[in-house]
């Protein structure tokens, strides 16, 4: 496993800090860049108190798509948690993107959930999302719902990257 640490930084559309935490750079494949968060990773949402994750996960940052994906080790209830976001940008040891509220989840029991539609609508108005952001977010959510449901790669079995941090 690499010892290179990257900072993962999600922001909201107004630029405010959202979830942020360190991750271990694991590698790249045809799906994008993979990072790992072993048990004990400390994360914060905005400026709230930090939390320590009790389960390992890996994150996928595609090169040119409006989403990121987190693949969680059991017993975490959500096997896959995808954030609809702007395209991840890499610079100086940091990957950053704007969280656009919508989430696509595959629960361990097989349920597929499109989450936070109400938050997306609220923020669409509050932050005046331009039409291309609204369209991009909705299109990405639709594509992810289909891919996660069909278990199209990389959303099939747990990726081998997870074994590197669990």
N, C-alpha and C positions, 0 to 999 in steps of 0.2 A: 504494500500500500504506500502511496506517495505520502510525503510529509509536507507537501505544499498546501498551505491553508489559504482559502479564498474567503472573502467576506460576501455573504449573500444579503442583499439589501432590497427589500420591497418598499416602494413608496406608494402613496395615494396620488390621485391625479393633481391635487394642489401642491404636490411636492413634499407633503408631510411624511415623516418617517413611519413605516408600518413594520412588519416583521423583519428582523435582522439577526444574523447569527454567523458564526464561522462554520466552514465545512472543509473537508479534506478533498482535494482534487484527485479524482480516481482515474479519469481518462476520457477518451472520446470514441465514438463510433458513428455509424451512419445516422443515428437519431439525434446526436448532439453531444454536449459535454455533461459528464456525470460527476457529481460530488457526493460525498458521504458524510452523514451525521451519526457518529457512534452514540451509544448510550452515554448519557452525561453531558451531551451538548447543551450549552446554555444559550438561550434565545430571549429576545425581548420584542414586544409589540409596542412600537413607538417609544415612549419614555416610561412605560409601565415597569413594574418590577420584573426582574428576569425570572424565567422558568427553566427548569432542568428537564430535558426530555428523558423519559424512562425507557424508550424503545428506539432502536436504531432505524435509520431510514437512508435512502439515497434520493437525490434530486437530479432530474434531467432538465437541462436548459437547451432547447432546440436552437438551431442557428438562425432560423428565419420564420418562426411561428409565433402567434399571439397567445402563448401559454407556457407554463412550466408544470412539471409533474413531480410528485413526491410518492415514492414507493415505500410503504411502511412495513417493518417487521411485525410479526404476530407478537403479542395479542392486540396490537392497535386495531381499533374497530374499522377504520377506513384502510383498506388494502392499498388503494390508489387515491390520491388527492391532487387534482389538477386545478391550478389557479389560471383563470383567464387574465392575461396581462399583455402589456406591450412586449415587443420583441426584446429578449434579454440582451443587454449591452455589457461587454467586457472591457475593463480598463483598470490597469494598475492593481491587479490582484483582487478585483471586486467585480461581481456580476450584479447588475441592478436592472429593475424593471418597475413599471407602474402596475399595481394590482387593480384590476378593473372589476372586482367584486364577485363576478360569477365564478362558481366552482363546479367541477364535475368530479363526483366521487364514486368509487366502487367499494361497497362495503364487503366485509368478509363473508356475509351471508348471500352475496351475489346481487344485492339491490344496487341499481344505478340511480344516482341523485343529481339533479341540477339544483344547486344551492345558491341562496342569496340573490334571487331575482329581485326581491323587494329592495335590497340594498343597492343593486345595480340601478334600478329605476330612480331611487332617491338621489344617488350620487350623479346620475346622468343629468338631473335637473340642477342640483346644487353646484356641481363643477362645470356645468355647460359642456358636457362631452360633445365634441364635434361629430357630425354624421358619420365620418369615416371611422371614428373610434367606436361608436355604437354599432355600426355594421360589422366592423372587424371583430368586436367582442362577441356579438351574436353568432357570426359565422364560425368562429373558433369553438364556441360552446357546442354548436350543432355538430361540427366535425368530431369533436372529442366525445360527445355522447355516443355517436355511431362507433367510433374506434374502440372506446373503452367497453362498450356493450359487446361488440364483435370479438374482442380480445385481439385486435389487430396489433402487431408489434409497433411500438414497444410495450403494449398493454396486455401482453399474454401472461405467461407465468412470471413469477418474481424474477427480475433481471439478475443475472449472475453478479452484478455489482453489489447487490445487497449482502452477499456472503462475505464481502471484503470488510464490512463494518459491523456485522452482527455476530 
